[in-house]
Amino acid sequence: MAAKKKTFEEDMARLEEIVTLLERGEIALDESMTLFEEGTKLAAACGKKLDQAEQSVVQLMKSADGSPEEIPMEVRPE
């Protein structure tokens, strides 16, 4: 059975927890390295989710007659 995909907020909360644990400096090196690796993966996943959300945002532009017109944002090349 596939694991439930976590939300951006869940990933950010876990990332903040990891940062706090690492900043305390009270855990062993091996555990610190494991947490650091998890944190870098979470940071990348959060960045990707933010990029996807940005691409989904609709910009309001003025049409020829001055009224608002919704057009999708252009997707930036990677």
BELBELCOR-V64378 format. One record per pair of residues at least 6 apart in sequence whose ideal C-beta (glycine too) atoms are under 6 Angstrom apart, sorted by sequence separation. I is the first residue (numbers start at 0). GAP is how many residues later the second one is. D is the distance in Angstrom with one decimal. If there is no record, write none. Layout:
i->I gap->GAP d->D
i->I gap->GAP d->D
//
This chain:
i->62 gap->6 d->4.0
i->59 gap->8 d->5.0
i->60 gap->8 d->5.3
i->60 gap->10 d->5.3
i->57 gap->12 d->5.1
i->21 gap->13 d->6.0
i->57 gap->14 d->5.8
i->58 gap->14 d->5.4
i->56 gap->16 d->5.7
i->17 gap->17 d->5.0
i->54 gap->20 d->5.3
i->17 gap->21 d->4.3
i->14 gap->24 d->5.8
i->14 gap->27 d->4.5
i->13 gap->28 d->6.0
i->10 gap->31 d->5.1
i->10 gap->34 d->5.7
i->11 gap->34 d->6.0
i->10 gap->35 d->5.3
i->7 gap->41 d->4.7
//
